[in-house]
Amino acid sequence: MNKLFSFMAGAMCGALVGGVTALLLTPASGNDLREQAVTKWETAKKEADEARTQTRQLLETEFEMLKSGAQ
């Protein structure tokens, strides 16, 4: 039981120290970080949509070529 208590106390202290360190070393405010995260998410989503569209067009073209060649 003593080992479990020691482990839990150490984990709590580590989490507290890690949280405080992250707050002190973060280069931007919470609002700035949220805006950056939203911007990166929107950029990634746009790039994924473009890649999906290009891949779909490519696959449709290949399918039509295979379909016409099989007849």
PDB file of N, H, CA, C and O in Angstrom:
ATOM      1  N   MET A   1       0.819  -1.184   0.000  1.00  0.00           N
ATOM      2  CA  MET A   1       0.000   0.000   0.000  1.00  0.00           C
ATOM      3  C   MET A   1       0.867   1.253   0.000  1.00  0.00           C
ATOM      4  O   MET A   1       0.513   2.262  -0.611  1.00  0.00           O
ATOM      5  N   ASN A   2       1.999   1.184   0.686  1.00  0.00           N
ATOM      6  H   ASN A   2       2.286   0.364   1.182  1.00  0.00           H
ATOM      7  CA  ASN A   2       2.899   2.322   0.770  1.00  0.00           C
ATOM      8  C   ASN A   2       3.499   2.650  -0.601  1.00  0.00           C
ATOM      9  O   ASN A   2       3.684   3.818  -0.941  1.00  0.00           O
ATOM     10  N   LYS A   3       3.806   1.593  -1.395  1.00  0.00           N
ATOM     11  H   LYS A   3       3.656   0.644  -1.118  1.00  0.00           H
ATOM     12  CA  LYS A   3       4.357   1.815  -2.727  1.00  0.00           C
ATOM     13  C   LYS A   3       3.335   2.504  -3.630  1.00  0.00           C
ATOM     14  O   LYS A   3       3.687   3.396  -4.401  1.00  0.00           O
ATOM     15  N   LEU A   4       2.093   2.098  -3.534  1.00  0.00           N
ATOM     16  H   LEU A   4       1.807   1.373  -2.907  1.00  0.00           H
ATOM     17  CA  LEU A   4       1.028   2.700  -4.342  1.00  0.00           C
ATOM     18  C   LEU A   4       0.857   4.174  -3.976  1.00  0.00           C
ATOM     19  O   LEU A   4       0.723   5.025  -4.855  1.00  0.00           O
ATOM     20  N   PHE A   5       0.863   4.469  -2.678  1.00  0.00           N
ATOM     21  H   PHE A   5       0.972   3.778  -1.964  1.00  0.00           H
ATOM     22  CA  PHE A   5       0.731   5.856  -2.236  1.00  0.00           C
ATOM     23  C   PHE A   5       1.913   6.694  -2.726  1.00  0.00           C
ATOM     24  O   PHE A   5       1.729   7.826  -3.172  1.00  0.00           O
ATOM     25  N   SER A   6       3.107   6.148  -2.645  1.00  0.00           N
ATOM     26  H   SER A   6       3.257   5.229  -2.282  1.00  0.00           H
ATOM     27  CA  SER A   6       4.298   6.869  -3.098  1.00  0.00           C
ATOM     28  C   SER A   6       4.229   7.127  -4.600  1.00  0.00           C
ATOM     29  O   SER A   6       4.561   8.214  -5.071  1.00  0.00           O
ATOM     30  N   PHE A   7       3.796   6.118  -5.337  1.00  0.00           N
ATOM     31  H   PHE A   7       3.527   5.235  -4.954  1.00  0.00           H
ATOM     32  CA  PHE A   7       3.676   6.283  -6.781  1.00  0.00           C
ATOM     33  C   PHE A   7       2.647   7.355  -7.125  1.00  0.00           C
ATOM     34  O   PHE A   7       2.907   8.211  -7.970  1.00  0.00           O
ATOM     35  N   MET A   8       1.495   7.316  -6.485  1.00  0.00           N
ATOM     36  H   MET A   8       1.284   6.620  -5.799  1.00  0.00           H
ATOM     37  CA  MET A   8       0.439   8.291  -6.761  1.00  0.00           C
ATOM     38  C   MET A   8       0.893   9.703  -6.382  1.00  0.00           C
ATOM     39  O   MET A   8       0.608  10.657  -7.106  1.00  0.00           O
ATOM     40  N   ALA A   9       1.590   9.842  -5.265  1.00  0.00           N
ATOM     41  H   ALA A   9       1.822   9.067  -4.677  1.00  0.00           H
ATOM     42  CA  ALA A   9       2.093  11.155  -4.848  1.00  0.00           C
ATOM     43  C   ALA A   9       3.108  11.675  -5.862  1.00  0.00           C
ATOM     44  O   ALA A   9       3.092  12.857  -6.206  1.00  0.00           O
ATOM     45  N   GLY A  10       3.977  10.809  -6.335  1.00  0.00           N
ATOM     46  H   GLY A  10       3.989   9.849  -6.055  1.00  0.00           H
ATOM     47  CA  GLY A  10       4.966  11.207  -7.336  1.00  0.00           C
ATOM     48  C   GLY A  10       4.315  11.592  -8.655  1.00  0.00           C
ATOM     49  O   GLY A  10       4.728  12.557  -9.298  1.00  0.00           O
ATOM     50  N   ALA A  11       3.292  10.836  -9.062  1.00  0.00           N
ATOM     51  H   ALA A  11       2.957  10.052  -8.540  1.00  0.00           H
ATOM     52  CA  ALA A  11       2.582  11.151 -10.302  1.00  0.00           C
ATOM     53  C   ALA A  11       1.874  12.493 -10.195  1.00  0.00           C
ATOM     54  O   ALA A  11       1.887  13.277 -11.144  1.00  0.00           O
ATOM     55  N   MET A  12       1.261  12.763  -9.056  1.00  0.00           N
ATOM     56  H   MET A  12       1.250  12.126  -8.285  1.00  0.00           H
ATOM     57  CA  MET A  12       0.566  14.045  -8.861  1.00  0.00           C
ATOM     58  C   MET A  12       1.559  15.201  -8.872  1.00  0.00           C
ATOM     59  O   MET A  12       1.297  16.238  -9.481  1.00  0.00           O
ATOM     60  N   CYS A  13       2.686  15.034  -8.208  1.00  0.00           N
ATOM     61  H   CYS A  13       2.899  14.191  -7.713  1.00  0.00           H
ATOM     62  CA  CYS A  13       3.701  16.091  -8.195  1.00  0.00           C
ATOM     63  C   CYS A  13       4.261  16.312  -9.596  1.00  0.00           C
ATOM     64  O   CYS A  13       4.469  17.454 -10.008  1.00  0.00           O
ATOM     65  N   GLY A  14       4.504  15.245 -10.319  1.00  0.00           N
ATOM     66  H   GLY A  14       4.335  14.318  -9.985  1.00  0.00           H
ATOM     67  CA  GLY A  14       5.010  15.362 -11.687  1.00  0.00           C
ATOM     68  C   GLY A  14       4.027  16.065 -12.598  1.00  0.00           C
ATOM     69  O   GLY A  14       4.423  16.896 -13.416  1.00  0.00           O
ATOM     70  N   ALA A  15       2.743  15.742 -12.467  1.00  0.00           N
ATOM     71  H   ALA A  15       2.421  15.067 -11.802  1.00  0.00           H
ATOM     72  CA  ALA A  15       1.721  16.398 -13.276  1.00  0.00           C
ATOM     73  C   ALA A  15       1.641  17.881 -12.939  1.00  0.00           C
ATOM     74  O   ALA A  15       1.500  18.710 -13.838  1.00  0.00           O
ATOM     75  N   LEU A  16       1.728  18.220 -11.679  1.00  0.00           N
ATOM     76  H   LEU A  16       1.843  17.547 -10.949  1.00  0.00           H
ATOM     77  CA  LEU A  16       1.679  19.611 -11.253  1.00  0.00           C
ATOM     78  C   LEU A  16       2.885  20.384 -11.791  1.00  0.00           C
ATOM     79  O   LEU A  16       2.727  21.480 -12.329  1.00  0.00           O
ATOM     80  N   VAL A  17       4.072  19.829 -11.651  1.00  0.00           N
ATOM     81  H   VAL A  17       4.201  18.939 -11.214  1.00  0.00           H
ATOM     82  CA  VAL A  17       5.284  20.492 -12.139  1.00  0.00           C
ATOM     83  C   VAL A  17       5.230  20.624 -13.662  1.00  0.00           C
ATOM     84  O   VAL A  17       5.604  21.665 -14.202  1.00  0.00           O
ATOM     85  N   GLY A  18       4.777  19.600 -14.349  1.00  0.00           N
ATOM     86  H   GLY A  18       4.473  18.755 -13.910  1.00  0.00           H
ATOM     87  CA  GLY A  18       4.666  19.652 -15.807  1.00  0.00           C
ATOM     88  C   GLY A  18       3.675  20.702 -16.261  1.00  0.00           C
ATOM     89  O   GLY A  18       3.938  21.427 -17.221  1.00  0.00           O
ATOM     90  N   GLY A  19       2.547  20.796 -15.593  1.00  0.00           N
ATOM     91  H   GLY A  19       2.333  20.207 -14.814  1.00  0.00           H
ATOM     92  CA  GLY A  19       1.542  21.798 -15.943  1.00  0.00           C
ATOM     93  C   GLY A  19       2.048  23.215 -15.741  1.00  0.00           C
ATOM     94  O   GLY A  19       1.853  24.078 -16.598  1.00  0.00           O
ATOM     95  N   VAL A  20       2.693  23.454 -14.620  1.00  0.00           N
ATOM     96  H   VAL A  20       2.852  22.753 -13.924  1.00  0.00           H
ATOM     97  CA  VAL A  20       3.229  24.787 -14.341  1.00  0.00           C
ATOM     98  C   VAL A  20       4.331  25.133 -15.343  1.00  0.00           C
ATOM     99  O   VAL A  20       4.393  26.261 -15.831  1.00  0.00           O
ATOM    100  N   THR A  21       5.186  24.183 -15.646  1.00  0.00           N
ATOM    101  H   THR A  21       5.135  23.266 -15.249  1.00  0.00           H
ATOM    102  CA  THR A  21       6.248  24.420 -16.620  1.00  0.00           C
ATOM    103  C   THR A  21       5.669  24.758 -17.987  1.00  0.00           C
ATOM    104  O   THR A  21       6.145  25.678 -18.652  1.00  0.00           O
ATOM    105  N   ALA A  22       4.658  24.031 -18.407  1.00  0.00           N
ATOM    106  H   ALA A  22       4.271  23.283 -17.867  1.00  0.00           H
ATOM    107  CA  ALA A  22       4.028  24.302 -19.701  1.00  0.00           C
ATOM    108  C   ALA A  22       3.421  25.692 -19.724  1.00  0.00           C
ATOM    109  O   ALA A  22       3.539  26.398 -20.726  1.00  0.00           O
ATOM    110  N   LEU A  23       2.779  26.098 -18.649  1.00  0.00           N
ATOM    111  H   LEU A  23       2.683  25.525 -17.835  1.00  0.00           H
ATOM    112  CA  LEU A  23       2.194  27.436 -18.596  1.00  0.00           C
ATOM    113  C   LEU A  23       3.257  28.529 -18.656  1.00  0.00           C
ATOM    114  O   LEU A  23       3.060  29.559 -19.299  1.00  0.00           O
ATOM    115  N   LEU A  24       4.364  28.304 -17.994  1.00  0.00           N
ATOM    116  H   LEU A  24       4.524  27.467 -17.471  1.00  0.00           H
ATOM    117  CA  LEU A  24       5.409  29.325 -17.951  1.00  0.00           C
ATOM    118  C   LEU A  24       6.197  29.411 -19.253  1.00  0.00           C
ATOM    119  O   LEU A  24       6.679  30.487 -19.609  1.00  0.00           O
ATOM    120  N   LEU A  25       6.335  28.311 -19.961  1.00  0.00           N
ATOM    121  H   LEU A  25       5.943  27.437 -19.672  1.00  0.00           H
ATOM    122  CA  LEU A  25       7.172  28.288 -21.167  1.00  0.00           C
ATOM    123  C   LEU A  25       6.383  28.413 -22.466  1.00  0.00           C
ATOM    124  O   LEU A  25       6.981  28.426 -23.541  1.00  0.00           O
ATOM    125  N   THR A  26       5.084  28.502 -22.395  1.00  0.00           N
ATOM    126  H   THR A  26       4.598  28.491 -21.521  1.00  0.00           H
ATOM    127  CA  THR A  26       4.277  28.634 -23.602  1.00  0.00           C
ATOM    128  C   THR A  26       4.533  30.001 -24.221  1.00  0.00           C
ATOM    129  O   THR A  26       4.411  31.020 -23.541  1.00  0.00           O
ATOM    130  N   PRO A  27       4.895  30.034 -25.528  1.00  0.00           N
ATOM    131  CA  PRO A  27       5.283  31.297 -26.141  1.00  0.00           C
ATOM    132  C   PRO A  27       4.114  32.215 -26.498  1.00  0.00           C
ATOM    133  O   PRO A  27       4.353  33.371 -26.848  1.00  0.00           O
ATOM    134  N   ALA A  28       2.881  31.764 -26.428  1.00  0.00           N
ATOM    135  H   ALA A  28       2.687  30.825 -26.144  1.00  0.00           H
ATOM    136  CA  ALA A  28       1.740  32.581 -26.821  1.00  0.00           C
ATOM    137  C   ALA A  28       0.606  32.391 -25.824  1.00  0.00           C
ATOM    138  O   ALA A  28       0.622  31.470 -25.007  1.00  0.00           O
ATOM    139  N   SER A  29      -0.369  33.274 -25.908  1.00  0.00           N
ATOM    140  H   SER A  29      -0.382  34.021 -26.572  1.00  0.00           H
ATOM    141  CA  SER A  29      -1.516  33.170 -25.007  1.00  0.00           C
ATOM    142  C   SER A  29      -2.449  32.053 -25.480  1.00  0.00           C
ATOM    143  O   SER A  29      -2.290  31.519 -26.578  1.00  0.00           O
ATOM    144  N   GLY A  30      -3.396  31.720 -24.660  1.00  0.00           N
ATOM    145  H   GLY A  30      -3.525  32.154 -23.768  1.00  0.00           H
ATOM    146  CA  GLY A  30      -4.345  30.666 -25.004  1.00  0.00           C
ATOM    147  C   GLY A  30      -5.148  30.999 -26.246  1.00  0.00           C
ATOM    148  O   GLY A  30      -5.383  30.131 -27.086  1.00  0.00           O
ATOM    149  N   ASN A  31      -5.572  32.250 -26.371  1.00  0.00           N
ATOM    150  H   ASN A  31      -5.381  32.956 -25.689  1.00  0.00           H
ATOM    151  CA  ASN A  31      -6.342  32.648 -27.551  1.00  0.00           C
ATOM    152  C   ASN A  31      -5.511  32.537 -28.820  1.00  0.00           C
ATOM    153  O   ASN A  31      -6.008  32.081 -29.850  1.00  0.00           O
ATOM    154  N   ASP A  32      -4.255  32.947 -28.753  1.00  0.00           N
ATOM    155  H   ASP A  32      -3.852  33.318 -27.917  1.00  0.00           H
ATOM    156  CA  ASP A  32      -3.377  32.839 -29.920  1.00  0.00           C
ATOM    157  C   ASP A  32      -3.174  31.381 -30.316  1.00  0.00           C
ATOM    158  O   ASP A  32      -3.211  31.041 -31.498  1.00  0.00           O
ATOM    159  N   LEU A  33      -2.959  30.522 -29.322  1.00  0.00           N
ATOM    160  H   LEU A  33      -2.929  30.798 -28.361  1.00  0.00           H
ATOM    161  CA  LEU A  33      -2.759  29.102 -29.608  1.00  0.00           C
ATOM    162  C   LEU A  33      -4.013  28.486 -30.229  1.00  0.00           C
ATOM    163  O   LEU A  33      -3.919  27.672 -31.148  1.00  0.00           O
ATOM    164  N   ARG A  34      -5.188  28.876 -29.725  1.00  0.00           N
ATOM    165  H   ARG A  34      -5.264  29.537 -28.978  1.00  0.00           H
ATOM    166  CA  ARG A  34      -6.440  28.367 -30.293  1.00  0.00           C
ATOM    167  C   ARG A  34      -6.600  28.811 -31.735  1.00  0.00           C
ATOM    168  O   ARG A  34      -6.994  28.017 -32.589  1.00  0.00           O
ATOM    169  N   GLU A  35      -6.299  30.077 -32.016  1.00  0.00           N
ATOM    170  H   GLU A  35      -5.979  30.722 -31.322  1.00  0.00           H
ATOM    171  CA  GLU A  35      -6.400  30.583 -33.386  1.00  0.00           C
ATOM    172  C   GLU A  35      -5.442  29.853 -34.316  1.00  0.00           C
ATOM    173  O   GLU A  35      -5.803  29.513 -35.443  1.00  0.00           O
ATOM    174  N   GLN A  36      -4.231  29.613 -33.848  1.00  0.00           N
ATOM    175  H   GLN A  36      -3.938  29.889 -32.932  1.00  0.00           H
ATOM    176  CA  GLN A  36      -3.258  28.877 -34.660  1.00  0.00           C
ATOM    177  C   GLN A  36      -3.735  27.458 -34.917  1.00  0.00           C
ATOM    178  O   GLN A  36      -3.599  26.945 -36.027  1.00  0.00           O
ATOM    179  N   ALA A  37      -4.291  26.825 -33.900  1.00  0.00           N
ATOM    180  H   ALA A  37      -4.402  27.241 -32.997  1.00  0.00           H
ATOM    181  CA  ALA A  37      -4.784  25.455 -34.053  1.00  0.00           C
ATOM    182  C   ALA A  37      -5.931  25.406 -35.054  1.00  0.00           C
ATOM    183  O   ALA A  37      -5.990  24.502 -35.888  1.00  0.00           O
ATOM    184  N   VAL A  38      -6.846  26.377 -34.976  1.00  0.00           N
ATOM    185  H   VAL A  38      -6.797  27.111 -34.299  1.00  0.00           H
ATOM    186  CA  VAL A  38      -7.981  26.419 -35.907  1.00  0.00           C
ATOM    187  C   VAL A  38      -7.482  26.650 -37.323  1.00  0.00           C
ATOM    188  O   VAL A  38      -7.956  26.006 -38.259  1.00  0.00           O
ATOM    189  N   THR A  39      -6.530  27.561 -37.490  1.00  0.00           N
ATOM    190  H   THR A  39      -6.146  28.084 -36.729  1.00  0.00           H
ATOM    191  CA  THR A  39      -5.977  27.837 -38.812  1.00  0.00           C
ATOM    192  C   THR A  39      -5.311  26.601 -39.393  1.00  0.00           C
ATOM    193  O   THR A  39      -5.514  26.273 -40.562  1.00  0.00           O
ATOM    194  N   LYS A  40      -4.518  25.918 -38.582  1.00  0.00           N
ATOM    195  H   LYS A  40      -4.353  26.185 -37.633  1.00  0.00           H
ATOM    196  CA  LYS A  40      -3.847  24.700 -39.068  1.00  0.00           C
ATOM    197  C   LYS A  40      -4.863  23.618 -39.408  1.00  0.00           C
ATOM    198  O   LYS A  40      -4.693  22.896 -40.391  1.00  0.00           O
ATOM    199  N   TRP A  41      -5.917  23.499 -38.607  1.00  0.00           N
ATOM    200  H   TRP A  41      -6.055  24.086 -37.809  1.00  0.00           H
ATOM    201  CA  TRP A  41      -6.955  22.509 -38.873  1.00  0.00           C
ATOM    202  C   TRP A  41      -7.653  22.814 -40.192  1.00  0.00           C
ATOM    203  O   TRP A  41      -7.875  21.912 -41.000  1.00  0.00           O
ATOM    204  N   GLU A  42      -8.001  24.077 -40.415  1.00  0.00           N
ATOM    205  H   GLU A  42      -7.821  24.810 -39.759  1.00  0.00           H
ATOM    206  CA  GLU A  42      -8.677  24.456 -41.656  1.00  0.00           C
ATOM    207  C   GLU A  42      -7.782  24.232 -42.867  1.00  0.00           C
ATOM    208  O   GLU A  42      -8.260  23.793 -43.913  1.00  0.00           O
ATOM    209  N   THR A  43      -6.497  24.526 -42.742  1.00  0.00           N
ATOM    210  H   THR A  43      -6.109  24.883 -41.893  1.00  0.00           H
ATOM    211  CA  THR A  43      -5.548  24.291 -43.833  1.00  0.00           C
ATOM    212  C   THR A  43      -5.439  22.802 -44.136  1.00  0.00           C
ATOM    213  O   THR A  43      -5.467  22.397 -45.298  1.00  0.00           O
ATOM    214  N   ALA A  44      -5.318  21.995 -43.101  1.00  0.00           N
ATOM    215  H   ALA A  44      -5.296  22.324 -42.157  1.00  0.00           H
ATOM    216  CA  ALA A  44      -5.222  20.550 -43.302  1.00  0.00           C
ATOM    217  C   ALA A  44      -6.491  19.998 -43.935  1.00  0.00           C
ATOM    218  O   ALA A  44      -6.429  19.130 -44.806  1.00  0.00           O
ATOM    219  N   LYS A  45      -7.634  20.500 -43.500  1.00  0.00           N
ATOM    220  H   LYS A  45      -7.683  21.206 -42.793  1.00  0.00           H
ATOM    221  CA  LYS A  45      -8.912  20.049 -44.056  1.00  0.00           C
ATOM    222  C   LYS A  45      -9.023  20.419 -45.537  1.00  0.00           C
ATOM    223  O   LYS A  45      -9.477  19.616 -46.353  1.00  0.00           O
ATOM    224  N   LYS A  46      -8.609  21.631 -45.872  1.00  0.00           N
ATOM    225  H   LYS A  46      -8.240  22.283 -45.210  1.00  0.00           H
ATOM    226  CA  LYS A  46      -8.652  22.080 -47.273  1.00  0.00           C
ATOM    227  C   LYS A  46      -7.727  21.222 -48.138  1.00  0.00           C
ATOM    228  O   LYS A  46      -8.113  20.806 -49.230  1.00  0.00           O
ATOM    229  N   GLU A  47      -6.517  20.957 -47.661  1.00  0.00           N
ATOM    230  H   GLU A  47      -6.204  21.296 -46.773  1.00  0.00           H
ATOM    231  CA  GLU A  47      -5.573  20.133 -48.406  1.00  0.00           C
ATOM    232  C   GLU A  47      -6.104  18.711 -48.571  1.00  0.00           C
ATOM    233  O   GLU A  47      -5.930  18.107 -49.629  1.00  0.00           O
ATOM    234  N   ALA A  48      -6.740  18.179 -47.551  1.00  0.00           N
ATOM    235  H   ALA A  48      -6.882  18.670 -46.691  1.00  0.00           H
ATOM    236  CA  ALA A  48      -7.311  16.834 -47.633  1.00  0.00           C
ATOM    237  C   ALA A  48      -8.450  16.797 -48.653  1.00  0.00           C
ATOM    238  O   ALA A  48      -8.566  15.836 -49.413  1.00  0.00           O
ATOM    239  N   ASP A  49      -9.287  17.831 -48.674  1.00  0.00           N
ATOM    240  H   ASP A  49      -9.192  18.611 -48.056  1.00  0.00           H
ATOM    241  CA  ASP A  49     -10.372  17.898 -49.654  1.00  0.00           C
ATOM    242  C   ASP A  49      -9.828  17.957 -51.074  1.00  0.00           C
ATOM    243  O   ASP A  49     -10.352  17.296 -51.971  1.00  0.00           O
ATOM    244  N   GLU A  50      -8.771  18.752 -51.281  1.00  0.00           N
ATOM    245  H   GLU A  50      -8.346  19.288 -50.553  1.00  0.00           H
ATOM    246  CA  GLU A  50      -8.158  18.851 -52.605  1.00  0.00           C
ATOM    247  C   GLU A  50      -7.557  17.512 -53.027  1.00  0.00           C
ATOM    248  O   GLU A  50      -7.713  17.097 -54.176  1.00  0.00           O
ATOM    249  N   ALA A  51      -6.880  16.843 -52.117  1.00  0.00           N
ATOM    250  H   ALA A  51      -6.753  17.180 -51.184  1.00  0.00           H
ATOM    251  CA  ALA A  51      -6.279  15.541 -52.431  1.00  0.00           C
ATOM    252  C   ALA A  51      -7.362  14.516 -52.738  1.00  0.00           C
ATOM    253  O   ALA A  51      -7.204  13.698 -53.644  1.00  0.00           O
ATOM    254  N   ARG A  52      -8.463  14.555 -51.987  1.00  0.00           N
ATOM    255  H   ARG A  52      -8.592  15.219 -51.251  1.00  0.00           H
ATOM    256  CA  ARG A  52      -9.568  13.633 -52.237  1.00  0.00           C
ATOM    257  C   ARG A  52     -10.167  13.869 -53.624  1.00  0.00           C
ATOM    258  O   ARG A  52     -10.451  12.919 -54.353  1.00  0.00           O
ATOM    259  N   THR A  53     -10.356  15.136 -53.982  1.00  0.00           N
ATOM    260  H   THR A  53     -10.125  15.908 -53.390  1.00  0.00           H
ATOM    261  CA  THR A  53     -10.927  15.460 -55.287  1.00  0.00           C
ATOM    262  C   THR A  53     -10.010  14.993 -56.406  1.00  0.00           C
ATOM    263  O   THR A  53     -10.476  14.398 -57.377  1.00  0.00           O
ATOM    264  N   GLN A  54      -8.722  15.251 -56.285  1.00  0.00           N
ATOM    265  H   GLN A  54      -8.344  15.734 -55.496  1.00  0.00           H
ATOM    266  CA  GLN A  54      -7.767  14.835 -57.307  1.00  0.00           C
ATOM    267  C   GLN A  54      -7.731  13.312 -57.442  1.00  0.00           C
ATOM    268  O   GLN A  54      -7.716  12.783 -58.554  1.00  0.00           O
ATOM    269  N   THR A  55      -7.718  12.618 -56.316  1.00  0.00           N
ATOM    270  H   THR A  55      -7.730  13.048 -55.413  1.00  0.00           H
ATOM    271  CA  THR A  55      -7.679  11.155 -56.341  1.00  0.00           C
ATOM    272  C   THR A  55      -8.950  10.594 -56.959  1.00  0.00           C
ATOM    273  O   THR A  55      -8.896   9.639 -57.733  1.00  0.00           O
ATOM    274  N   ARG A  56     -10.085  11.177 -56.624  1.00  0.00           N
ATOM    275  H   ARG A  56     -10.129  11.953 -55.995  1.00  0.00           H
ATOM    276  CA  ARG A  56     -11.359  10.714 -57.197  1.00  0.00           C
ATOM    277  C   ARG A  56     -11.362  10.894 -58.706  1.00  0.00           C
ATOM    278  O   ARG A  56     -11.782   9.993 -59.432  1.00  0.00           O
ATOM    279  N   GLN A  57     -10.897  12.053 -59.196  1.00  0.00           N
ATOM    280  H   GLN A  57     -10.556  12.785 -58.606  1.00  0.00           H
ATOM    281  CA  GLN A  57     -10.844  12.297 -60.632  1.00  0.00           C
ATOM    282  C   GLN A  57      -9.920  11.299 -61.316  1.00  0.00           C
ATOM    283  O   GLN A  57     -10.251  10.766 -62.375  1.00  0.00           O
ATOM    284  N   LEU A  58      -8.777  11.048 -60.720  1.00  0.00           N
ATOM    285  H   LEU A  58      -8.508  11.481 -59.859  1.00  0.00           H
ATOM    286  CA  LEU A  58      -7.831  10.093 -61.281  1.00  0.00           C
ATOM    287  C   LEU A  58      -8.437   8.697 -61.348  1.00  0.00           C
ATOM    288  O   LEU A  58      -8.336   8.018 -62.370  1.00  0.00           O
ATOM    289  N   LEU A  59      -9.065   8.273 -60.260  1.00  0.00           N
ATOM    290  H   LEU A  59      -9.147   8.824 -59.430  1.00  0.00           H
ATOM    291  CA  LEU A  59      -9.661   6.938 -60.229  1.00  0.00           C
ATOM    292  C   LEU A  59     -10.831   6.818 -61.213  1.00  0.00           C
ATOM    293  O   LEU A  59     -11.001   5.777 -61.848  1.00  0.00           O
ATOM    294  N   GLU A  60     -11.629   7.871 -61.340  1.00  0.00           N
ATOM    295  H   GLU A  60     -11.491   8.717 -60.824  1.00  0.00           H
ATOM    296  CA  GLU A  60     -12.739   7.831 -62.297  1.00  0.00           C
ATOM    297  C   GLU A  60     -12.215   7.739 -63.725  1.00  0.00           C
ATOM    298  O   GLU A  60     -12.778   7.017 -64.547  1.00  0.00           O
ATOM    299  N   THR A  61     -11.144   8.464 -64.023  1.00  0.00           N
ATOM    300  H   THR A  61     -10.687   9.051 -63.355  1.00  0.00           H
ATOM    301  CA  THR A  61     -10.537   8.406 -65.357  1.00  0.00           C
ATOM    302  C   THR A  61     -10.001   7.003 -65.641  1.00  0.00           C
ATOM    303  O   THR A  61     -10.240   6.447 -66.713  1.00  0.00           O
ATOM    304  N   GLU A  62      -9.283   6.441 -64.689  1.00  0.00           N
ATOM    305  H   GLU A  62      -9.089   6.892 -63.818  1.00  0.00           H
ATOM    306  CA  GLU A  62      -8.743   5.087 -64.868  1.00  0.00           C
ATOM    307  C   GLU A  62      -9.866   4.069 -65.020  1.00  0.00           C
ATOM    308  O   GLU A  62      -9.766   3.150 -65.834  1.00  0.00           O
ATOM    309  N   PHE A  63     -10.928   4.225 -64.248  1.00  0.00           N
ATOM    310  H   PHE A  63     -11.010   4.971 -63.587  1.00  0.00           H
ATOM    311  CA  PHE A  63     -12.061   3.309 -64.340  1.00  0.00           C
ATOM    312  C   PHE A  63     -12.697   3.379 -65.724  1.00  0.00           C
ATOM    313  O   PHE A  63     -13.012   2.346 -66.314  1.00  0.00           O
ATOM    314  N   GLU A  64     -12.888   4.581 -66.242  1.00  0.00           N
ATOM    315  H   GLU A  64     -12.633   5.421 -65.762  1.00  0.00           H
ATOM    316  CA  GLU A  64     -13.480   4.734 -67.568  1.00  0.00           C
ATOM    317  C   GLU A  64     -12.578   4.132 -68.634  1.00  0.00           C
ATOM    318  O   GLU A  64     -13.066   3.522 -69.585  1.00  0.00           O
ATOM    319  N   MET A  65     -11.263   4.297 -68.486  1.00  0.00           N
ATOM    320  H   MET A  65     -10.867   4.792 -67.713  1.00  0.00           H
ATOM    321  CA  MET A  65     -10.326   3.715 -69.455  1.00  0.00           C
ATOM    322  C   MET A  65     -10.395   2.202 -69.412  1.00  0.00           C
ATOM    323  O   MET A  65     -10.418   1.556 -70.459  1.00  0.00           O
ATOM    324  N   LEU A  66     -10.429   1.626 -68.223  1.00  0.00           N
ATOM    325  H   LEU A  66     -10.410   2.151 -67.372  1.00  0.00           H
ATOM    326  CA  LEU A  66     -10.508   0.162 -68.100  1.00  0.00           C
ATOM    327  C   LEU A  66     -11.844  -0.365 -68.611  1.00  0.00           C
ATOM    328  O   LEU A  66     -11.905  -1.421 -69.241  1.00  0.00           O
ATOM    329  N   LYS A  67     -12.897   0.369 -68.339  1.00  0.00           N
ATOM    330  H   LYS A  67     -12.847   1.227 -67.827  1.00  0.00           H
ATOM    331  CA  LYS A  67     -14.226  -0.049 -68.772  1.00  0.00           C
ATOM    332  C   LYS A  67     -14.329  -0.020 -70.297  1.00  0.00           C
ATOM    333  O   LYS A  67     -14.890  -0.943 -70.888  1.00  0.00           O
ATOM    334  N   SER A  68     -13.808   1.001 -70.935  1.00  0.00           N
ATOM    335  H   SER A  68     -13.352   1.751 -70.455  1.00  0.00           H
ATOM    336  CA  SER A  68     -13.882   1.092 -72.397  1.00  0.00           C
ATOM    337  C   SER A  68     -12.929   0.105 -73.059  1.00  0.00           C
ATOM    338  O   SER A  68     -13.212  -0.371 -74.158  1.00  0.00           O
ATOM    339  N   GLY A  69     -11.828  -0.207 -72.430  1.00  0.00           N
ATOM    340  H   GLY A  69     -11.599   0.180 -71.536  1.00  0.00           H
ATOM    341  CA  GLY A  69     -10.879  -1.166 -72.994  1.00  0.00           C
ATOM    342  C   GLY A  69     -11.346  -2.599 -72.862  1.00  0.00           C
ATOM    343  O   GLY A  69     -10.915  -3.459 -73.629  1.00  0.00           O
ATOM    344  N   ALA A  70     -12.215  -2.874 -71.912  1.00  0.00           N
ATOM    345  H   ALA A  70     -12.566  -2.175 -71.289  1.00  0.00           H
ATOM    346  CA  ALA A  70     -12.701  -4.233 -71.696  1.00  0.00           C
ATOM    347  C   ALA A  70     -13.792  -4.614 -72.669  1.00  0.00           C
ATOM    348  O   ALA A  70     -14.087  -5.799 -72.826  1.00  0.00           O
ATOM    349  N   GLN A  71     -14.404  -3.636 -73.332  1.00  0.00           N
ATOM    350  H   GLN A  71     -14.164  -2.674 -73.204  1.00  0.00           H
ATOM    351  CA  GLN A  71     -15.509  -3.950 -74.246  1.00  0.00           C
ATOM    352  C   GLN A  71     -15.024  -4.344 -75.597  1.00  0.00           C
ATOM    353  O   GLN A  71     -15.829  -4.638 -76.481  1.00  0.00           O
TER     354      GLN A  71
END
